[in-house]
Amino acid sequence: MGRKILLDKINVPGIKTYEVYRREGGYASVEKALKKMTPDEVVEEVKTSGLRGRGGAGFPAGMKWSFIDKKSGKPRHLVCNADESEPGTFKDRYLMEYIPHLLIEGMITSSYALGANLSYIYIRGEYMWVYKILERAIAEAKAAGWLGKNILGSGYDLELYVQIGGGAYICGEETALIESLEGNRGNPRLKPPFPAVQGLWQNPTVVNNVETISAVPWIVNNSGADYAAIGIGRSTGTKLISASGNIKNQGVYEIELGLSVYEFMNSDEYCGGMQTDRPLKALVPGGSSVPILPAHLIYKTAAGEDRLMTYESLADGGFATGSMLGSGGFIVYDDRACIVRNTWNFSRFYHHESCGQCTPCREGTGWLEKVLWRIENGQGREEDIELLWSIQSKIEGNTICPLGDAASWPVAAAIRHFRDEFEYHIRFPEKVKNRDHFVHEPFEKVKHLIAKQEA
């Protein structure tokens, strides 16, 4: 069994409360940081750890912290991105719901490192019950002296608040989140200037994910070097994975980075293998925005090496034969899944969630949804596949924020790896009008009809 850093105490009865969390060693990192370390020393430990942003981008957290403007004399802020809205991802909710004081402790220690005296947790609007749990935890921490004025007599002050978002996926982008936190429409900002220089209220700001901040207490309590010793290469430490789909054991798992995809998929400790005797068809390894992988590229890379649960291994081969670890939304499909329908469903989401600021995204996501809908519903045309390819290519890289890329990558990967399935939908419209067309007749059993028609 791999080492647990974030979920080690998750099953302790009453761990949600301050009394139990404190009894189990909680808030030790705050004591150590405020009494024995300078803010810069905390930053250096995080840099040494190699901890990368767990929200999807994978940017080194310590490096991001080091960019914050300390020379301007302006107030600094730490904002926790808890706007977890990526389809297939639910690990941040799990942390906040079952061990909220871990995040609160991470916020205090990280705010101290950044010199922030006013910090926020921005949580998605649909997580109202989690918001109440966090509010209760913050009140407990403040009553115990971990928040407010002169914490532990150190001279360091910190106020921490939870802000509820309006349920917009776009506010997972850090500058859109900041705009929303200021009370504005959640539209992404042009960069530069970056938030580390001009963020919340034009003050230096760092935005980090829930999982990222929750890893900081362990790093401070132990050491950055100890954290870096876990994992492999530049993929250090542990990672939370939200596993769902056609597997036996759906749920949130903490893995040591470097675990093979095969072991994660098939061991009883984790996913437990396929849910039924149906064969594995495809995998989305990092949430809906990353490229889908066909069965032959899931356990092995195109070069024949074992595929590992790391940032580098999952990206091996680029988008031609690889994908991304992303947010860790691990979605498994058996041979009854319809890739066209799945891609349409993702595109429907991105069209709905586009803020509309950039023309390629505003118009392009709508066209992706429309064209995919008609293919899935037996109204597709031969030229639609090339039309989809053209549309997604005009969105990618042409928007202010990565939502455009997130909308285009799943479509490109689906066409790249499952083009024959799109062709089948177009050439045999009567067969796909039934929503469950591949449930009773998996594509592998009917794909010969395409070749037969071409002959």
TORKEVEX-11608 format. One record per residue (C-alpha): residue in one letter; x, y, z; residue number from 1. Coordinates in pm, 1 decimal. Layout:
BEGIN
<'a' <X Y Z> NUM> ...
This chain:
BEGIN
<'m' <0.0 0.0 0.0> 1> <'g' <136.2 340.5 -99.1> 2> <'r' <212.0 612.2 150.8> 3> <'k' <-76.2 840.4 249.0> 4> <'i' <-11.0 1206.8 311.9> 5> <'l' <-349.7 1371.2 262.1> 6> <'l' <-581.7 1082.7 345.8> 7> <'d' <-379.2 926.7 627.1> 8> <'k' <-624.4 1041.7 898.3> 9> <'i' <-940.1 1060.4 687.2> 10> <'n' <-1105.1 760.3 855.1> 11> <'v' <-1032.3 864.6 1213.5> 12> <'p' <-1372.1 903.4 1386.0> 13> <'g' <-1450.9 1271.0 1440.7> 14> <'i' <-1154.9 1399.9 1233.4> 15> <'k' <-1388.2 1665.8 1092.9> 16> <'t' <-1388.3 1839.4 1431.6> 17> <'y' <-1111.3 2059.1 1569.7> 18> <'e' <-1065.5 1858.1 1888.6> 19> <'v' <-995.5 1530.7 1710.2> 20> <'y' <-790.0 1692.6 1433.1> 21> <'r' <-572.3 1868.4 1690.5> 22> <'r' <-535.4 1550.0 1896.0> 23> <'e' <-411.7 1372.3 1582.1> 24> <'g' <-131.8 1626.7 1533.8> 25> <'g' <-321.6 1893.5 1346.7> 26> <'y' <-187.0 2249.5 1319.1> 27> <'a' <166.6 2134.7 1401.4> 28> <'s' <291.1 2291.2 1076.1> 29> <'v' <153.8 2629.7 1184.4> 30> <'e' <338.4 2603.9 1515.3> 31> <'k' <661.3 2502.5 1345.3> 32> <'a' <639.7 2768.3 1075.7> 33> <'l' <550.5 3057.9 1306.2> 34> <'k' <790.7 2965.8 1587.1> 35> <'k' <1089.5 2816.5 1406.6> 36> <'m' <1087.9 2924.9 1041.0> 37> <'t' <1090.6 3244.1 839.4> 38> <'p' <841.9 3284.8 555.6> 39> <'d' <1122.2 3242.4 302.3> 40> <'e' <1228.2 2916.0 466.5> 41> <'v' <875.9 2778.4 424.2> 42> <'v' <880.7 2878.9 58.0> 43> <'e' <1215.9 2705.3 10.8> 44> <'e' <1083.4 2382.4 162.8> 45> <'v' <792.2 2385.3 -80.6> 46> <'k' <1030.7 2452.5 -369.2> 47> <'t' <1255.2 2166.4 -256.5> 48> <'s' <954.8 1933.2 -237.2> 49> <'g' <885.7 1967.0 -609.5> 50> <'l' <512.8 1993.9 -528.3> 51> <'r' <325.5 2077.1 -846.9> 52> <'g' <-14.4 2240.7 -874.1> 53> <'r' <-277.3 1969.9 -836.3> 54> <'g' <-554.7 2160.1 -1010.2> 55> <'g' <-450.4 2046.4 -1356.8> 56> <'a' <-167.5 2264.8 -1484.7> 57> <'g' <105.7 2097.6 -1277.1> 58> <'f' <314.1 2416.7 -1234.3> 59> <'p' <567.2 2398.1 -944.7> 60> <'a' <396.5 2551.4 -640.7> 61> <'g' <713.1 2681.8 -472.3> 62> <'m' <821.9 2856.1 -789.6> 63> <'k' <479.2 3017.6 -820.3> 64> <'w' <508.3 3140.2 -462.2> 65> <'s' <851.1 3289.7 -529.2> 66> <'f' <703.9 3510.2 -804.2> 67> <'i' <485.2 3708.7 -562.6> 68> <'d' <573.9 4077.3 -557.0> 69> <'k' <724.3 4164.1 -218.4> 70> <'k' <874.9 4497.7 -320.4> 71> <'s' <559.2 4697.0 -392.3> 72> <'g' <459.1 4715.6 -27.6> 73> <'k' <101.6 4626.1 -119.2> 74> <'p' <-100.5 4373.1 83.6> 75> <'r' <-63.7 4015.2 -39.0> 76> <'h' <-328.6 3747.7 -65.9> 77> <'l' <-356.4 3370.8 -90.9> 78> <'v' <-667.3 3241.6 -266.6> 79> <'c' <-759.9 2875.0 -259.7> 80> <'n' <-928.5 2756.4 -577.4> 81> <'a' <-1204.4 2524.2 -455.7> 82> <'d' <-1418.3 2581.3 -765.4> 83> <'e' <-1387.0 2213.6 -854.7> 84> <'s' <-1603.4 2190.8 -1168.6> 85> <'e' <-1409.5 1965.9 -1406.1> 86> <'p' <-1635.0 1675.0 -1511.0> 87> <'g' <-1495.7 1355.1 -1362.7> 88> <'t' <-1316.6 1530.9 -1074.6> 89> <'f' <-1435.0 1523.5 -713.1> 90> <'k' <-1124.6 1483.4 -496.1> 91> <'d' <-1117.9 1840.0 -357.1> 92> <'r' <-1476.0 1802.6 -234.2> 93> <'y' <-1370.8 1482.8 -58.7> 94> <'l' <-1090.1 1658.8 128.1> 95> <'m' <-1300.8 1957.5 230.3> 96> <'e' <-1597.9 1747.6 336.6> 97> <'y' <-1416.8 1489.3 546.4> 98> <'i' <-1102.0 1660.4 677.3> 99> <'p' <-1162.9 2036.9 646.6> 100> <'h' <-903.9 2138.9 905.4> 101> <'l' <-625.8 2004.8 682.4> 102> <'l' <-709.4 2272.3 426.2> 103> <'i' <-745.2 2539.8 696.1> 104> <'e' <-403.7 2446.2 836.1> 105> <'g' <-254.1 2455.1 487.6> 106> <'m' <-405.6 2799.2 425.7> 107> <'i' <-254.7 2940.7 746.8> 108> <'t' <92.2 2798.2 688.0> 109> <'s' <92.5 2898.7 319.9> 110> <'s' <-39.9 3248.1 393.7> 111> <'y' <240.5 3296.4 645.2> 112> <'a' <495.9 3191.2 382.6> 113> <'l' <355.8 3447.1 136.6> 114> <'g' <316.1 3727.0 389.5> 115> <'a' <-60.0 3731.8 330.1> 116> <'n' <-282.4 3868.8 606.8> 117> <'l' <-613.3 3828.3 422.3> 118> <'s' <-686.2 3501.6 240.8> 119> <'y' <-985.5 3337.2 79.1> 120> <'i' <-1123.7 2998.6 -12.0> 121> <'y' <-1335.0 3032.9 -327.7> 122> <'i' <-1575.3 2740.3 -342.4> 123> <'r' <-1815.6 2639.3 -619.4> 124> <'g' <-2176.8 2731.7 -560.4> 125> <'e' <-2299.7 2372.3 -580.8> 126> <'y' <-2089.7 2277.3 -276.7> 127> <'m' <-2315.6 2458.0 -27.6> 128> <'w' <-2301.0 2180.2 232.4> 129> <'v' <-1921.1 2182.2 208.8> 130> <'y' <-1920.7 2560.1 250.0> 131> <'k' <-2099.8 2515.8 582.3> 132> <'i' <-1843.5 2256.3 692.4> 133> <'l' <-1557.6 2495.4 610.8> 134> <'e' <-1726.0 2785.8 787.7> 135> <'r' <-1763.1 2572.2 1101.2> 136> <'a' <-1397.7 2460.8 1080.5> 137> <'i' <-1276.4 2819.5 1040.4> 138> <'a' <-1480.4 2927.6 1342.0> 139> <'e' <-1328.2 2643.7 1545.6> 140> <'a' <-975.9 2735.3 1434.6> 141> <'k' <-1030.3 3100.6 1517.0> 142> <'a' <-1173.1 3018.1 1860.4> 143> <'a' <-861.5 2810.4 1929.2> 144> <'g' <-632.6 3099.5 1835.5> 145> <'w' <-510.6 2982.0 1494.8> 146> <'l' <-665.3 3277.0 1310.9> 147> <'g' <-697.4 3645.4 1391.0> 148> <'k' <-448.1 3882.9 1552.2> 149> <'n' <-102.1 3785.1 1673.4> 150> <'i' <-134.2 3409.8 1613.7> 151> <'l' <59.9 3213.6 1879.2> 152> <'g' <217.7 3541.2 1991.0> 153> <'s' <420.9 3552.6 1671.2> 154> <'g' <304.8 3893.7 1556.6> 155> <'y' <150.7 3737.0 1245.3> 156> <'d' <-214.3 3821.6 1168.6> 157> <'l' <-446.4 3635.4 932.4> 158> <'e' <-814.0 3652.5 849.0> 159> <'l' <-959.8 3371.6 636.9> 160> <'y' <-1293.8 3376.5 458.5> 161> <'v' <-1491.9 3140.7 236.4> 162> <'q' <-1656.2 3290.8 -71.8> 163> <'i' <-1924.9 3102.3 -264.6> 164> <'g' <-1909.0 3117.5 -643.0> 165> <'g' <-2206.7 3124.2 -876.3> 166> <'g' <-2148.2 2777.7 -1017.8> 167> <'a' <-1934.6 2880.9 -1315.4> 168> <'y' <-1666.4 2643.0 -1448.6> 169> <'i' <-1480.0 2939.4 -1596.5> 170> <'c' <-1406.1 3062.9 -1242.8> 171> <'g' <-1166.7 2771.6 -1205.2> 172> <'e' <-931.4 2985.8 -1417.8> 173> <'e' <-737.9 3192.6 -1166.6> 174> <'t' <-799.7 3540.5 -1309.5> 175> <'a' <-1170.4 3471.1 -1368.3> 176> <'l' <-1183.6 3350.7 -1007.1> 177> <'i' <-1024.4 3677.3 -893.9> 178> <'e' <-1273.0 3881.7 -1098.9> 179> <'s' <-1560.4 3690.1 -940.4> 180> <'l' <-1412.8 3730.7 -592.9> 181> <'e' <-1407.1 4107.1 -652.0> 182> <'g' <-1778.6 4096.4 -734.1> 183> <'n' <-1742.3 4117.4 -1111.2> 184> <'r' <-1846.7 3889.4 -1394.7> 185> <'g' <-1612.4 3588.2 -1400.0> 186> <'n' <-1422.4 3669.3 -1718.5> 187> <'p' <-1052.7 3580.9 -1745.6> 188> <'r' <-803.5 3866.5 -1756.8> 189> <'l' <-532.8 3919.5 -2010.7> 190> <'k' <-187.6 3823.4 -1879.4> 191> <'p' <53.8 3987.1 -1808.5> 192> <'p' <22.6 4128.8 -1552.0> 193> <'f' <7.0 3799.8 -1367.6> 194> <'p' <-175.6 3765.3 -1033.8> 195> <'a' <156.6 3741.2 -848.7> 196> <'v' <203.7 4108.0 -939.4> 197> <'q' <-153.5 4235.4 -981.9> 198> <'g' <-419.4 3996.8 -860.5> 199> <'l' <-700.5 4045.4 -611.5> 200> <'w' <-778.9 4420.7 -592.6> 201> <'q' <-459.8 4471.6 -795.0> 202> <'n' <-255.5 4333.2 -504.2> 203> <'p' <2.5 4051.8 -533.4> 204> <'t' <-189.4 3723.2 -516.8> 205> <'v' <-121.3 3351.0 -534.4> 206> <'v' <-400.7 3114.5 -638.3> 207> <'n' <-355.6 2745.9 -553.7> 208> <'n' <-578.7 2438.4 -563.8> 209> <'v' <-726.0 2269.2 -253.2> 210> <'e' <-509.9 1958.5 -289.1> 211> <'t' <-194.6 2165.5 -340.9> 212> <'i' <-245.6 2371.8 -26.0> 213> <'s' <-344.1 2064.1 174.5> 214> <'a' <-5.1 1906.4 101.9> 215> <'v' <186.3 2196.3 257.2> 216> <'p' <144.4 2093.7 626.4> 217> <'w' <310.3 1755.4 564.4> 218> <'i' <597.0 1920.6 377.8> 219> <'v' <659.3 2168.2 659.8> 220> <'n' <625.2 1906.5 934.9> 221> <'n' <865.7 1668.4 764.6> 222> <'s' <1073.9 1834.0 493.0> 223> <'g' <1070.1 1921.0 127.6> 224> <'a' <1338.1 1659.0 69.3> 225> <'d' <1120.4 1387.7 227.7> 226> <'y' <832.2 1482.5 0.9> 227> <'a' <1058.5 1485.5 -304.3> 228> <'a' <1173.8 1133.6 -217.7> 229> <'i' <818.8 1011.6 -282.3> 230> <'g' <721.6 966.7 -644.2> 231> <'i' <946.9 958.5 -946.7> 232> <'g' <1144.6 1223.2 -1133.8> 233> <'r' <968.1 1558.6 -1147.3> 234> <'s' <642.3 1393.5 -1040.5> 235> <'t' <704.4 1405.5 -666.1> 236> <'g' <478.3 1322.3 -374.8> 237> <'t' <130.1 1178.3 -382.7> 238> <'k' <-172.7 1259.7 -595.1> 239> <'l' <-544.8 1227.8 -534.8> 240> <'i' <-728.9 1050.5 -814.8> 241> <'s' <-1105.8 1066.9 -870.2> 242> <'a' <-1181.1 728.6 -1024.2> 243> <'s' <-1515.1 668.5 -1194.7> 244> <'g' <-1674.4 483.7 -1483.9> 245> <'n' <-1683.1 111.2 -1560.1> 246> <'i' <-1461.0 -3.4 -1272.6> 247> <'k' <-1545.2 -204.4 -961.6> 248> <'n' <-1425.7 46.9 -703.4> 249> <'q' <-1518.4 405.8 -783.0> 250> <'g' <-1391.9 667.2 -539.9> 251> <'v' <-1105.6 894.4 -435.7> 252> <'y' <-762.0 735.6 -403.5> 253> <'e' <-426.8 873.0 -292.0> 254> <'i' <-142.0 723.5 -492.3> 255> <'e' <231.8 769.1 -493.3> 256> <'l' <315.6 920.6 -830.7> 257> <'g' <497.1 658.6 -1037.6> 258> <'l' <241.2 382.5 -981.0> 259> <'s' <167.6 202.7 -1307.0> 260> <'v' <-166.6 266.8 -1472.7> 261> <'y' <-216.2 -111.1 -1490.9> 262> <'e' <-176.9 -153.4 -1115.8> 263> <'f' <-400.2 141.5 -1038.6> 264> <'m' <-666.9 6.1 -1271.4> 265> <'n' <-656.4 -358.6 -1168.9> 266> <'s' <-535.2 -396.1 -809.9> 267> <'d' <-791.3 -451.8 -535.1> 268> <'e' <-636.5 -163.9 -340.2> 269> <'y' <-749.9 79.3 -606.4> 270> <'c' <-998.3 42.7 -894.6> 271> <'g' <-1025.9 -337.7 -874.9> 272> <'g' <-1043.3 -394.7 -1249.2> 273> <'m' <-1334.4 -365.9 -1487.5> 274> <'q' <-1684.0 -360.6 -1342.5> 275> <'t' <-1800.4 -653.3 -1556.7> 276> <'d' <-1634.3 -889.0 -1802.5> 277> <'r' <-1664.6 -622.7 -2073.6> 278> <'p' <-1326.2 -523.5 -2223.7> 279> <'l' <-1159.4 -188.0 -2162.7> 280> <'k' <-1223.1 52.9 -2449.0> 281> <'a' <-1094.4 396.5 -2348.9> 282> <'l' <-967.2 613.1 -2064.7> 283> <'v' <-981.4 981.8 -1981.4> 284> <'p' <-697.6 1005.4 -1724.0> 285> <'g' <-719.5 1364.9 -1605.8> 286> <'g' <-1071.1 1504.0 -1627.8> 287> <'s' <-1289.3 1593.0 -1926.0> 288> <'s' <-1047.6 1847.5 -2072.6> 289> <'v' <-762.3 1604.7 -2146.6> 290> <'p' <-732.4 1382.2 -2455.7> 291> <'i' <-899.5 1041.3 -2439.9> 292> <'l' <-677.7 733.3 -2480.4> 293> <'p' <-778.4 414.6 -2665.9> 294> <'a' <-722.6 75.2 -2501.7> 295> <'h' <-387.4 -1.3 -2668.0> 296> <'l' <-231.2 322.7 -2534.5> 297> <'i' <-355.4 298.6 -2174.9> 298> <'y' <-118.1 47.8 -2016.2> 299> <'k' <171.6 103.1 -2258.0> 300> <'t' <309.7 409.5 -2432.8> 301> <'a' <351.2 410.8 -2808.9> 302> <'a' <718.6 328.0 -2743.6> 303> <'g' <615.9 13.1 -2555.3> 304> <'e' <705.8 136.0 -2206.5> 305> <'d' <477.5 90.8 -1906.6> 306> <'r' <240.4 383.9 -1871.6> 307> <'l' <279.1 538.3 -1525.1> 308> <'m' <60.3 765.0 -1318.2> 309> <'t' <291.1 1064.7 -1359.7> 310> <'y' <276.0 1395.8 -1539.9> 311> <'e' <547.6 1284.7 -1779.6> 312> <'s' <440.1 928.4 -1858.8> 313> <'l' <76.4 1011.4 -1928.3> 314> <'a' <194.5 1288.8 -2161.4> 315> <'d' <444.9 1060.5 -2336.8> 316> <'g' <399.8 1083.4 -2711.7> 317> <'g' <230.3 1422.1 -2696.6> 318> <'f' <-133.7 1440.7 -2796.2> 319> <'a' <-71.1 1201.1 -3084.3> 320> <'t' <-38.6 902.5 -2848.9> 321> <'g' <-53.4 1051.1 -2499.0> 322> <'s' <-274.2 1259.3 -2272.6> 323> <'m' <-234.6 1447.5 -1941.0> 324> <'l' <-260.3 1372.8 -1568.3> 325> <'g' <-456.2 1697.6 -1535.8> 326> <'s' <-680.0 1717.5 -1231.4> 327> <'g' <-676.8 1339.3 -1183.2> 328> <'g' <-1032.8 1278.2 -1304.5> 329> <'f' <-983.5 913.8 -1406.0> 330> <'i' <-1282.1 803.5 -1621.4> 331> <'v' <-1288.8 443.5 -1750.1> 332> <'y' <-1502.6 319.3 -2040.3> 333> <'d' <-1581.5 -35.8 -2146.2> 334> <'d' <-1676.4 -141.5 -2499.3> 335> <'r' <-2041.3 -41.5 -2454.7> 336> <'a' <-1949.5 327.8 -2439.4> 337> <'c' <-2018.3 548.4 -2738.7> 338> <'i' <-1723.1 781.9 -2790.2> 339> <'v' <-1926.9 1013.7 -3012.4> 340> <'r' <-2194.2 1052.4 -2746.3> 341> <'n' <-1932.6 1102.5 -2475.0> 342> <'t' <-1755.2 1370.1 -2681.4> 343> <'w' <-2084.4 1545.5 -2753.4> 344> <'n' <-2162.4 1545.5 -2380.6> 345> <'f' <-1826.4 1706.2 -2300.9> 346> <'s' <-1874.7 1962.3 -2578.7> 347> <'r' <-2221.9 2045.6 -2447.9> 348> <'f' <-2062.1 2122.8 -2112.4> 349> <'y' <-1790.5 2349.6 -2254.9> 350> <'h' <-2038.1 2537.4 -2472.4> 351> <'h' <-2257.4 2598.9 -2168.5> 352> <'e' <-1963.8 2707.0 -1952.0> 353> <'s' <-1784.6 2936.0 -2199.2> 354> <'c' <-1784.7 3291.6 -2066.7> 355> <'g' <-1828.3 3419.4 -2423.0> 356> <'q' <-1544.5 3671.0 -2402.9> 357> <'c' <-1337.3 3521.8 -2687.0> 358> <'t' <-1500.5 3475.7 -3028.6> 359> <'p' <-1330.6 3141.2 -3115.3> 360> <'c' <-1455.7 2986.0 -2792.1> 361> <'r' <-1795.6 3154.4 -2784.0> 362> <'e' <-1881.8 3052.7 -3140.5> 363> <'g' <-1666.4 2742.7 -3177.6> 364> <'t' <-1792.3 2554.8 -2872.6> 365> <'g' <-2147.4 2601.9 -2997.7> 366> <'w' <-2060.2 2458.2 -3337.7> 367> <'l' <-1879.4 2162.6 -3182.6> 368> <'e' <-2189.9 2080.9 -2979.5> 369> <'k' <-2425.8 2118.3 -3278.7> 370> <'v' <-2221.8 1906.9 -3519.1> 371> <'l' <-2158.6 1633.4 -3262.8> 372> <'w' <-2529.5 1628.7 -3173.4> 373> <'r' <-2635.3 1566.0 -3529.7> 374> <'i' <-2375.0 1293.3 -3579.6> 375> <'e' <-2487.0 1118.4 -3260.0> 376> <'n' <-2852.1 1150.2 -3357.2> 377> <'g' <-2821.3 999.2 -3704.4> 378> <'q' <-2813.9 1326.8 -3896.7> 379> <'g' <-2441.7 1344.2 -3966.2> 380> <'r' <-2285.6 1425.5 -4303.0> 381> <'e' <-1965.3 1287.7 -4454.5> 382> <'e' <-1795.6 1626.6 -4430.5> 383> <'d' <-1879.5 1667.9 -4060.6> 384> <'i' <-1567.7 1493.1 -3934.4> 385> <'e' <-1339.6 1733.2 -4118.9> 386> <'l' <-1564.3 2020.2 -4009.1> 387> <'l' <-1518.0 1920.3 -3644.9> 388> <'w' <-1142.4 1898.3 -3693.9> 389> <'s' <-1135.9 2242.3 -3851.5> 390> <'i' <-1346.2 2401.0 -3577.2> 391> <'q' <-1142.2 2260.4 -3288.2> 392> <'s' <-815.1 2363.2 -3453.2> 393> <'k' <-938.5 2722.3 -3479.9> 394> <'i' <-1028.4 2731.4 -3109.6> 395> <'e' <-707.9 2579.5 -2968.6> 396> <'g' <-449.8 2839.6 -2874.4> 397> <'n' <-668.0 3133.2 -2978.9> 398> <'t' <-838.0 3225.2 -2651.5> 399> <'i' <-742.9 3426.3 -2343.3> 400> <'c' <-774.7 3129.5 -2110.1> 401> <'p' <-738.7 2749.5 -2145.2> 402> <'l' <-1114.3 2678.8 -2164.8> 403> <'g' <-1085.7 2693.5 -2543.1> 404> <'d' <-811.9 2431.1 -2535.3> 405> <'a' <-1018.4 2221.9 -2293.0> 406> <'a' <-1305.8 2224.4 -2541.9> 407> <'s' <-1093.8 2139.3 -2845.5> 408> <'w' <-861.2 1867.6 -2710.7> 409> <'p' <-1129.2 1603.6 -2634.5> 410> <'v' <-1277.4 1645.7 -2983.6> 411> <'a' <-939.3 1620.7 -3155.3> 412> <'a' <-841.5 1310.3 -2956.9> 413> <'a' <-1177.1 1140.5 -3019.1> 414> <'i' <-1141.3 1189.3 -3394.9> 415> <'r' <-774.1 1092.2 -3389.2> 416> <'h' <-829.8 761.1 -3209.9> 417> <'f' <-1192.5 674.1 -3289.5> 418> <'r' <-1250.9 815.7 -3637.2> 419> <'d' <-1407.7 489.8 -3757.8> 420> <'e' <-1673.3 525.6 -3488.8> 421> <'f' <-1764.8 868.6 -3623.9> 422> <'e' <-1781.0 722.8 -3974.3> 423> <'y' <-2011.0 446.4 -3853.9> 424> <'h' <-2251.4 701.6 -3705.6> 425> <'i' <-2265.5 892.8 -4032.1> 426> <'r' <-2299.5 590.9 -4262.9> 427> <'f' <-2549.9 395.2 -4055.4> 428> <'p' <-2778.3 661.9 -3906.1> 429> <'e' <-3063.9 423.5 -3830.5> 430> <'k' <-2839.5 211.4 -3608.0> 431> <'v' <-2731.7 501.4 -3384.8> 432> <'k' <-3067.9 671.1 -3329.1> 433> <'n' <-3121.7 434.6 -3037.5> 434> <'r' <-2943.9 597.0 -2741.7> 435> <'d' <-2805.9 259.2 -2629.5> 436> <'h' <-2676.0 156.3 -2971.4> 437> <'f' <-2344.9 17.5 -2842.4> 438> <'v' <-2488.3 -135.2 -2524.9> 439> <'h' <-2648.1 -425.0 -2710.4> 440> <'e' <-2420.0 -417.9 -3013.1> 441> <'p' <-2065.9 -296.5 -2922.4> 442> <'f' <-1879.2 -115.7 -3195.7> 443> <'e' <-1621.5 -393.1 -3234.4> 444> <'k' <-1899.8 -622.5 -3352.1> 445> <'v' <-2030.7 -384.3 -3618.3> 446> <'k' <-1721.2 -195.8 -3735.3> 447> <'h' <-1678.7 -449.0 -4018.3> 448> <'l' <-1980.8 -286.5 -4181.7> 449> <'i' <-1771.8 19.6 -4261.8> 450> <'a' <-1511.2 -182.9 -4449.0> 451> <'k' <-1784.6 -385.6 -4619.4> 452> <'q' <-1957.4 -69.2 -4740.8> 453> <'e' <-1630.1 77.0 -4868.4> 454> <'a' <-1554.3 -247.1 -5056.2> 455> 
